């Protein structure tokens, strides 16, 4: 179902009720906001212009997601969850903010960057909960990779201290 079809259905398919018109107006506004946020324009763009607009909007978020995924401790699944959550939230934040202010050019790109950063920061607790749920479902104790790393490093420090004091390692 296309967005236009959904708009017509919510608009009441010919009914003239106020609520159905409001729903149609809202969906039309939402469609234009997302289109402006993604492309920086509500005009129809050629393939080259569309590729350029999508690259400007989405490539930095994809790079940020890849960096988050690469630096997340844990297995490949943990890295994919963290990186994907970061990239998607960055895209949503950037498209949302730049579409909401509806300014083109440098101001639109600056809004996209600010929204992407906000989305990336907002993705951190979401990714943390997803990683805890993954660990819990795979038989673990529901810890994030950072919790596991912290526990491992604490044990290493305690063992090093006990060994220096002459008591030997405890773990």
Backbone as CSV, one residue per row, in Angstrom:
resi,resn,N_x,N_y,N_z,CA_x,CA_y,CA_z,C_x,C_y,C_z
1,UNK,0.848,-1.163,0.000,0.000,0.000,0.000,0.898,1.231,0.000
2,UNK,0.614,2.101,-0.965,1.416,3.316,-1.061,0.927,4.351,-0.048
3,UNK,1.747,5.343,0.173,1.372,6.404,1.108,0.171,7.185,0.594
4,UNK,0.098,7.358,-0.721,-1.050,8.050,-1.296,-2.346,7.292,-1.065
5,UNK,-2.290,5.949,-1.201,-3.471,5.124,-0.944,-3.872,5.223,0.514
6,UNK,-2.894,5.157,1.402,-3.196,5.258,2.832,-3.787,6.622,3.163
7,UNK,-3.283,7.659,2.510,-3.832,9.001,2.736,-5.294,9.070,2.317
8,UNK,-5.587,8.503,1.143,-6.977,8.512,0.676,-7.876,7.706,1.595
9,UNK,-7.374,6.555,2.078,-8.190,5.748,2.982,-8.471,6.487,4.284
10,UNK,-7.432,7.099,4.843,-7.628,7.828,6.088,-8.431,9.104,5.880
11,UNK,-8.359,9.651,4.687,-9.118,10.863,4.407,-10.601,10.571,4.212
12,UNK,-10.975,9.316,4.249,-12.387,8.971,4.189,-12.872,8.624,2.809
13,UNK,-12.006,8.518,1.818,-12.352,8.116,0.456,-13.590,8.853,-0.048
14,UNK,-13.564,10.154,0.007,-14.663,10.939,-0.519,-15.570,11.520,0.546
15,UNK,-15.458,11.060,1.773,-16.287,11.644,2.823,-15.751,13.034,3.144
16,UNK,-16.624,13.880,3.584,-16.197,15.255,3.835,-16.136,15.569,5.322
17,UNK,-16.009,14.548,6.171,-15.923,14.772,7.609,-14.651,15.498,7.990
18,UNK,-14.727,16.281,9.051,-13.577,17.079,9.475,-12.417,16.202,9.945
19,UNK,-12.726,15.110,10.672,-11.656,14.247,11.180,-10.922,13.558,10.039
20,UNK,-11.631,13.103,9.023,-10.959,12.430,7.916,-10.102,13.412,7.127
21,UNK,-10.549,14.666,6.981,-9.722,15.662,6.309,-8.474,15.972,7.125
22,UNK,-8.626,16.041,8.445,-7.469,16.310,9.306,-6.459,15.174,9.205
23,UNK,-6.936,13.937,9.170,-6.018,12.801,9.047,-5.302,12.854,7.713
24,UNK,-6.039,13.179,6.643,-5.413,13.290,5.329,-4.403,14.410,5.280
25,UNK,-4.740,15.546,5.855,-3.803,16.672,5.901,-2.547,16.316,6.679
26,UNK,-2.727,15.600,7.790,-1.564,15.212,8.597,-0.658,14.267,7.819
27,UNK,-1.233,13.264,7.166,-0.414,12.324,6.399,0.281,13.015,5.236
28,UNK,-0.389,13.951,4.602,0.239,14.704,3.523,1.400,15.538,4.057
29,UNK,1.201,16.183,5.214,2.285,16.948,5.844,3.453,16.029,6.204
30,UNK,3.132,14.848,6.776,4.175,13.903,7.169,4.957,13.414,5.956
31,UNK,4.254,13.109,4.863,4.914,12.662,3.637,5.862,13.739,3.114
32,UNK,5.403,14.986,3.075,6.247,16.077,2.587,7.415,16.361,3.523
33,UNK,7.193,16.218,4.822,8.272,16.430,5.784,9.373,15.400,5.603
34,UNK,8.991,14.145,5.461,9.988,13.088,5.260,10.691,13.279,3.926
35,UNK,9.936,13.611,2.880,10.546,13.831,1.567,11.544,14.978,1.631
36,UNK,11.177,16.081,2.289,12.096,17.214,2.407,13.301,16.834,3.264
37,UNK,13.052,16.080,4.343,14.152,15.681,5.212,15.142,14.775,4.508
38,UNK,14.647,13.924,3.621,15.523,12.990,2.915,16.253,13.677,1.772
39,UNK,15.529,14.445,0.975,16.134,14.998,-0.237,16.524,16.461,-0.124
40,UNK,16.000,17.178,0.857,16.282,18.601,0.970,15.402,19.437,0.065
41,UNK,14.406,18.815,-0.564,13.515,19.529,-1.471,12.213,18.755,-1.605
42,UNK,11.133,19.453,-1.852,9.865,18.766,-2.125,9.663,18.599,-3.625
43,UNK,10.596,19.092,-4.433,10.517,18.944,-5.887,10.953,17.541,-6.291
44,UNK,10.540,17.147,-7.464,10.967,15.859,-8.003,12.415,16.001,-8.467
45,UNK,13.278,15.108,-8.012,14.702,15.198,-8.340,15.075,14.148,-9.370
46,UNK,16.081,14.463,-10.195,16.631,13.482,-11.112,17.464,12.469,-10.340
47,UNK,17.874,11.407,-11.015,18.626,10.340,-10.347,19.934,10.827,-9.738
48,UNK,20.656,11.674,-10.461,21.939,12.165,-9.939,21.717,13.053,-8.721
49,UNK,20.741,13.929,-8.793,20.455,14.814,-7.659,19.954,14.017,-6.460
50,UNK,19.131,13.002,-6.719,18.615,12.163,-5.634,19.749,11.391,-4.963
51,UNK,20.660,10.841,-5.770,21.793,10.111,-5.203,22.672,11.030,-4.362
52,UNK,22.887,12.240,-4.835,23.693,13.209,-4.085,23.007,13.567,-2.768
53,UNK,21.696,13.820,-2.819,20.959,14.186,-1.607,20.962,13.039,-0.605
54,UNK,20.753,11.826,-1.088,20.761,10.667,-0.183,22.145,10.437,0.408
55,UNK,23.184,10.646,-0.405,24.543,10.486,0.098,24.882,11.491,1.185
56,UNK,24.477,12.739,0.966,24.744,13.780,1.955,24.031,13.479,3.264
57,UNK,22.813,12.943,3.181,21.996,12.702,4.373,22.357,11.408,5.096
58,UNK,22.637,10.322,4.345,22.718,9.003,4.971,24.130,8.456,5.167
59,UNK,25.078,8.845,4.317,26.428,8.274,4.424,27.094,8.600,5.765
60,UNK,27.016,9.830,6.284,27.629,10.080,7.597,27.010,9.217,8.713
61,UNK,25.694,8.980,8.636,25.055,8.128,9.646,25.528,6.684,9.516
62,UNK,25.696,6.221,8.286,26.182,4.860,8.070,27.630,4.711,8.561
63,UNK,28.447,5.722,8.320,29.835,5.682,8.799,29.861,5.680,10.332
64,UNK,29.038,6.537,10.941,28.962,6.561,12.407,28.503,5.223,12.965
65,UNK,27.507,4.612,12.340,27.036,3.296,12.786,28.116,2.238,12.646
66,UNK,28.876,2.292,11.555,29.970,1.329,11.361,31.054,1.515,12.424
67,UNK,31.349,2.771,12.765,32.360,3.027,13.801,31.884,2.535,15.167
68,UNK,30.620,2.772,15.479,30.075,2.290,16.755,30.120,0.772,16.797
69,UNK,29.711,0.137,15.701,29.740,-1.318,15.646,31.146,-1.880,15.775
70,UNK,32.094,-1.235,15.113,33.473,-1.727,15.158,34.095,-1.599,16.542
71,UNK,33.701,-0.590,17.297,34.322,-0.366,18.605,33.541,-0.973,19.768
72,UNK,32.406,-1.601,19.475,31.627,-2.230,20.543,32.281,-3.558,20.916
73,UNK,32.512,-3.799,22.209,33.067,-5.097,22.595,32.014,-6.187,22.418
74,UNK,32.470,-7.409,22.330,31.536,-8.524,22.209,31.642,-9.213,20.863
75,UNK,30.670,-10.081,20.598,30.694,-10.857,19.365,30.121,-10.046,18.206
76,UNK,30.057,-10.684,17.039,29.581,-9.999,15.845,28.134,-9.531,16.002
77,UNK,27.310,-10.313,16.666,25.918,-9.929,16.883,25.813,-8.646,17.692
78,UNK,26.640,-8.509,18.717,26.648,-7.290,19.527,27.047,-6.085,18.677
79,UNK,28.049,-6.278,17.837,28.519,-5.190,16.990,27.455,-4.768,15.977
80,UNK,26.759,-5.744,15.403,25.712,-5.432,14.429,24.550,-4.697,15.095
81,UNK,24.143,-5.163,16.273,23.037,-4.519,16.993,23.389,-3.073,17.329
82,UNK,24.557,-2.848,17.882,24.950,-1.488,18.274,25.102,-0.573,17.061
83,UNK,25.777,-1.051,16.016,25.997,-0.227,14.830,24.724,0.093,14.079
84,UNK,23.855,-0.907,13.927,22.598,-0.688,13.207,21.689,0.256,13.970
85,UNK,21.604,0.080,15.280,20.764,0.971,16.088,21.259,2.403,15.986
86,UNK,22.553,2.604,16.042,23.128,3.942,15.932,22.836,4.556,14.573
87,UNK,23.048,3.789,13.507,22.836,4.331,12.165,21.365,4.667,11.922
88,UNK,20.469,3.770,12.296,19.039,4.022,12.070,18.527,5.207,12.881
89,UNK,18.922,5.285,14.139,18.482,6.415,14.963,19.064,7.722,14.445
90,UNK,20.287,7.689,13.944,20.884,8.883,13.353,20.136,9.336,12.114
91,UNK,19.766,8.386,11.265,19.004,8.713,10.062,17.653,9.306,10.437
92,UNK,16.960,8.672,11.386,15.640,9.154,11.791,15.734,10.557,12.396
93,UNK,16.717,10.778,13.244,16.890,12.098,13.848,17.227,13.163,12.816
94,UNK,18.119,12.848,11.893,18.519,13.813,10.875,17.393,14.146,9.911
95,UNK,16.722,13.114,9.416,15.608,13.338,8.498,14.481,14.083,9.211
96,UNK,14.227,13.708,10.449,13.148,14.356,11.193,13.396,15.826,11.426
97,UNK,14.592,16.178,11.888,14.872,17.585,12.191,14.977,18.426,10.928
98,UNK,15.690,17.928,9.916,15.824,18.733,8.693,14.493,18.835,7.961
99,UNK,13.663,17.797,8.046,12.339,17.887,7.437,11.423,18.810,8.202
100,UNK,11.568,18.845,9.506,10.689,19.678,10.328,10.967,21.172,10.140
101,UNK,12.236,21.542,9.977,12.521,22.980,9.805,12.341,23.433,8.368
102,UNK,12.403,22.500,7.426,12.163,22.778,6.003,13.013,23.923,5.462
103,UNK,14.283,23.818,5.694,15.220,24.785,5.134,16.200,24.007,4.264
104,UNK,16.486,24.555,3.112,17.429,23.897,2.219,18.844,24.387,2.444
105,UNK,19.738,23.897,1.646,21.117,24.352,1.661,21.860,24.011,2.944
106,UNK,22.727,24.918,3.333,23.598,24.698,4.477,22.820,24.535,5.778
107,UNK,21.767,25.310,5.952,20.970,25.210,7.170,20.276,23.850,7.268
108,UNK,19.811,23.336,6.142,19.196,22.011,6.133,20.196,20.914,6.472
109,UNK,21.392,21.045,5.935,22.438,20.055,6.228,22.863,20.161,7.689
110,UNK,22.977,21.381,8.205,23.326,21.556,9.623,22.248,20.951,10.522
111,UNK,20.982,21.128,10.151,19.901,20.522,10.922,19.970,19.006,10.843
112,UNK,20.315,18.489,9.676,20.463,17.041,9.526,21.583,16.517,10.424
113,UNK,22.686,17.221,10.470,23.813,16.804,11.311,23.418,16.843,12.781
114,UNK,22.756,17.924,13.199,22.328,18.034,14.601,21.321,16.938,14.949
115,UNK,20.370,16.704,14.065,19.398,15.646,14.309,20.031,14.267,14.323
116,UNK,21.018,14.063,13.461,21.727,12.782,13.433,22.493,12.550,14.727
117,UNK,23.123,13.598,15.225,23.850,13.453,16.493,22.890,13.175,17.638
118,UNK,21.766,13.888,17.646,20.752,13.634,18.672,20.221,12.217,18.591
119,UNK,19.975,11.750,17.379,19.504,10.380,17.200,20.545,9.361,17.637
120,UNK,21.803,9.635,17.337,22.869,8.713,17.736,22.991,8.631,19.252
121,UNK,22.915,9.778,19.925,22.956,9.760,21.392,21.719,9.095,21.964
122,UNK,20.589,9.316,21.332,19.356,8.676,21.784,19.359,7.175,21.570
123,UNK,20.173,6.698,20.627,20.220,5.266,20.356,21.006,4.482,21.400
124,UNK,21.827,5.157,22.171,22.687,4.439,23.125,21.903,3.627,24.153
125,UNK,20.922,4.201,24.854,20.173,3.365,25.801,19.334,2.294,25.112
126,UNK,18.880,2.579,23.885,18.111,1.577,23.146,19.002,0.395,22.805
127,UNK,20.188,0.673,22.280,21.123,-0.401,21.941,21.539,-1.171,23.185
128,UNK,21.745,-0.468,24.294,22.126,-1.126,25.540,21.054,-2.130,25.970
129,UNK,19.791,-1.732,25.891,18.710,-2.644,26.277,18.597,-3.817,25.303
130,UNK,18.810,-3.554,24.017,18.784,-4.644,23.034,19.918,-5.639,23.289
131,UNK,21.093,-5.122,23.634,22.233,-6.002,23.918,21.998,-6.821,25.190
132,UNK,21.389,-6.210,26.193,21.057,-6.949,27.415,20.024,-8.035,27.133
133,UNK,19.024,-7.709,26.311,18.003,-8.695,25.954,18.616,-9.842,25.159
134,UNK,19.538,-9.540,24.253,20.217,-10.582,23.483,20.984,-11.513,24.402
135,UNK,21.701,-10.945,25.359,22.464,-11.760,26.301,21.533,-12.624,27.148
136,UNK,20.444,-12.053,27.583,19.498,-12.795,28.404,18.866,-13.941,27.620
137,UNK,18.504,-13.700,26.358,17.888,-14.741,25.533,18.865,-15.835,25.149
138,UNK,20.151,-15.512,25.120,21.149,-16.527,24.765,21.701,-17.246,25.997
139,UNK,21.013,-17.112,27.118,21.405,-17.864,28.314,22.326,-17.120,29.255
140,UNK,22.608,-15.882,28.988,23.491,-15.107,29.852,22.734,-14.500,31.015
141,UNK,23.405,-13.627,31.703,22.808,-12.999,32.883,22.187,-11.639,32.566
142,UNK,22.012,-11.324,31.284,21.395,-10.054,30.906,22.329,-8.869,30.990
143,UNK,23.612,-9.102,30.751,24.590,-8.014,30.810,24.905,-7.526,29.403
144,UNK,25.204,-6.254,29.321,25.677,-5.720,28.042,27.161,-6.081,27.908
145,UNK,27.714,-5.993,26.697,29.141,-6.267,26.537,30.014,-5.360,27.401
146,UNK,29.549,-4.143,27.643,30.314,-3.226,28.493,30.291,-3.680,29.948
147,UNK,29.167,-4.231,30.406,29.100,-4.783,31.759,30.057,-5.953,31.909
148,UNK,30.077,-6.824,30.910,30.980,-7.991,30.941,32.437,-7.543,30.950
149,UNK,32.754,-6.552,30.110,34.119,-6.039,30.050,34.518,-5.408,31.374
150,UNK,33.615,-4.667,31.996,33.883,-4.048,33.287,34.138,-5.111,34.356
151,UNK,33.326,-6.151,34.350,33.505,-7.243,35.330,34.850,-7.932,35.133
152,UNK,35.220,-8.178,33.872,36.499,-8.822,33.578,37.673,-7.947,34.016
153,UNK,37.612,-6.678,33.739,38.710,-5.774,34.116,38.804,-5.603,35.629
154,UNK,37.662,-5.589,36.313,37.684,-5.505,37.779,38.393,-6.714,38.373
155,UNK,38.089,-7.898,37.841,38.757,-9.123,38.333,40.251,-9.079,38.055
156,UNK,40.637,-8.583,36.882,42.063,-8.491,36.554,42.786,-7.540,37.510
157,UNK,42.177,-6.408,37.827,42.791,-5.438,38.745,42.888,-6.025,40.146
158,UNK,41.811,-6.699,40.590,41.834,-7.317,41.920,42.920,-8.379,41.999
159,UNK,43.035,-9.216,40.965,44.071,-10.248,40.959,45.475,-9.651,40.948
160,UNK,45.675,-8.599,40.178,46.988,-7.957,40.134,47.340,-7.379,41.499
161,UNK,46.373,-6.766,42.155,46.612,-6.188,43.478,46.903,-7.278,44.505
162,UNK,46.118,-8.356,44.494,46.342,-9.446,45.439,47.678,-10.129,45.204
163,UNK,48.069,-10.254,43.944,49.366,-10.863,43.633,50.499,-9.971,44.124
164,UNK,50.366,-8.657,43.957,51.398,-7.734,44.448,51.519,-7.789,45.965
165,UNK,50.393,-8.007,46.635,50.411,-8.068,48.096,50.871,-9.435,48.618
166,UNK,51.047,-10.392,47.690,51.551,-11.701,48.078,50.478,-12.733,48.399
167,UNK,49.223,-12.462,48.100,48.165,-13.424,48.369,47.838,-14.301,47.186
168,UNK,48.324,-13.998,46.029,48.041,-14.784,44.818,46.697,-14.444,44.220
169,UNK,46.486,-14.898,43.004,45.208,-14.582,42.357,44.049,-15.292,43.012
170,UNK,42.891,-14.626,43.077,41.698,-15.210,43.701,40.747,-15.791,42.661
171,UNK,40.825,-15.382,41.417,39.870,-15.853,40.405,40.582,-16.655,39.366
